[in-house]
Amino acid sequence: MVDLPVLPDYEGACTCNVMTPLVEDPDRVPAWFPDGVVGADQVVLWVLDGLGWEQMQDRIGMLRGLSSMNAAPITTIAPTTTATALTSIATGLPPGEHGVIGYRMSVEGDDILNVLRWTTSKGDARESIPPESIQHELAFEGHRPPAVVRAEFRDTGFTRAHLGGCRHVPYRMPSTLVAEILHQVHTGEPFVYAYYDGIDKVAHEYGLGMVYDAELVFVDRMVEYLLHELPPGVALVITSDHGQVDVGERVFPPHPEVLSHVRHQSGEARFRWLHAHPGAATSLYEAAQRHHGHEAWVVTREQVVDDCWFGPKVLPGALARLGDVALVAREPIAYEDPADTGPFHLLGRHGSMTSAEVMVPLLVARTD
């Protein structure tokens, strides 16, 4: 049996298709939505960063709040990374159309934009690369809902890129996140957006073991409390941007022969874009297949565009940010790039197109 990547269902049950019916007309949600939205007076959409469907199902016996909700698995987008997925959730567009095509994108020649930090090798890029020049679509169909996000995210370049036009409601602690959601509902807001990043942070730093379990139970109890405190007639909708894979110490650079054809890298450690030296794209692809084809899907830019990995359309701006060849990890490994560093070694990873990373929950409950 051929092991194929799990590709997003851009025409159906996909994270990029969740938001629009919720803000336009909740009574006309697609048939693949779990029951509970139709007839709701208000809607809360809460994104739990890093909660994959498979990870949730493996721990369903620990859960009370999440397990009480009507549930269905849906796909996220490609690559399975926060910057791209949150932009698709907020805009309702596939990555090929909104243009935030990855966590680290090639811009201005050989420079790399770290989208979450909105920095390049020159530092803060909010003036040199205005976020609106990368992604100019209004979030949430221009309805300007309250967006309950961490206070420190409020003025970042990425927030400008994916939540443009929202009314930002900052929170600092998980308890105040729940309190702010409740406050916005009690003031009569028809639609409230909220985002929590704790599950993803814990998975990155600690992997998918005991600490991850504790975090998921903690979040589950927040969900349980929120469902208890919401007034009658409110639909709580929960989804995620991606799942996780426990990579551990299995992190290494691409093979030296592969790197001999590479001028720079972009993307993420499990969806690593390789940008070829002029005239070396074919040699790069052949070397990558030879050395990494047993552990990764080795694909060209033309292949992923033709096969609609980023949606049915890839606009010129998004296309220009892609590399020549991608190493899309099939095994629980990650490809190291010395330019892609952070404050600690990551144990849990995502970005690739395995079912553990692509399949996320769509959960719905309406309060009585």
PyMOL commands that set and color helices and strands:
alter all, ss='L'
color gray80, all
select helices_A, chain A and resi 15-17+19-24+26-28+53-58+60-62+66-68+82-91+95-98+131-134+139-142+151-153+157-162+174-186+198-206+210-229+256-259+281-292+301-306+316-320+355-358
alter helices_A, ss='H'
color red, helices_A
select strands_A, chain A and resi 42-48+70-75+104-107+111-114+119-120+123-124+146-150+167-171+191-196+234-239+245-246+251-252+262-268+271-276+296-300+325-329+334-335+348-349+359-366
alter strands_A, ss='S'
color yellow, strands_A
deselect
rebuild
show_as cartoon
